[in-house]
Amino acid sequence: MTFLDTISDDITGDVFYDTQRGFAEDITYSSGTDFIGIWDENYQEIDDGYARVSTTSPACWCRSSDAPDVDEVITRGSTNYVIVDHQPNDDGETLLILRLA
């Protein structure tokens, strides 16, 4: 078994996407369907030598087979987010780039 096969097995199995013992949590999207995702608040810093700007952009990792469509609204807790982009990584996961709804 190759390393990529091992990673793919972990992604499609319950290693990463385990809501009880792993990193994942249940997330709902506007159609009422739940999917399991791993929340990521990306930190970004830009320093051009004159000024430094930093920001966080909410994002959510999910299995590519579960990825909602762009413009779909997802809910985490009581906060709604709109999916603005999909970024698949070719390992069976997709990073959903979000903005507040």
Residue pairs with C-beta under 8 A, 6 or more apart in sequence:
1 9
4 91
7 91
8 91
8 92
9 15
10 16
11 17
11 63
11 91
11 92
11 93
12 63
12 92
14 22
15 22
16 22
16 23
16 24
16 38
17 23
17 24
17 36
17 38
17 63
18 24
19 25
19 26
19 36
23 38
24 36
24 37
24 38
25 36
25 37
25 38
25 39
25 76
26 34
26 35
26 36
27 34
27 35
27 36
27 37
27 60
27 62
27 74
27 75
27 76
28 34
28 74
28 75
29 35
29 68
29 72
29 73
29 74
29 75
30 72
30 73
30 74
30 75
31 68
31 72
33 68
35 62
35 63
35 66
35 67
35 68
36 62
36 63
36 66
37 60
37 61
37 62
37 66
37 96
38 60
38 61
38 62
39 58
39 59
39 60
39 76
40 58
40 59
40 60
40 61
40 95
41 56
41 57
41 58
41 59
42 56
42 57
42 58
42 59
43 54
43 55
43 56
44 54
44 55
44 56
44 57
45 52
45 53
45 54
46 52
46 53
46 54
47 53
57 97
57 98
57 99
58 81
58 98
58 99
58 100
59 95
59 96
59 97
59 98
60 74
60 76
60 81
60 95
60 96
60 98
61 93
61 94
61 95
61 96
62 93
62 94
62 96
63 92
63 93
63 94
64 88
64 92
64 93
64 94
65 92
67 86
67 88
67 94
67 96
68 74
68 83
68 96
69 83
70 83
70 84
70 85
70 86
71 82
71 83
71 84
72 82
72 83
73 80
73 81
73 82
73 83
73 101
74 80
74 81
74 83
74 96
74 98
75 81
79 100
80 100
80 101
81 98
81 99
81 100
81 101
82 98
82 99
82 100
82 101
83 96
83 97
83 98
84 97
84 98
84 99
85 96
85 97
86 94
86 95
86 96
86 97
87 94
87 95
87 96
87 97
88 94
88 95
89 95
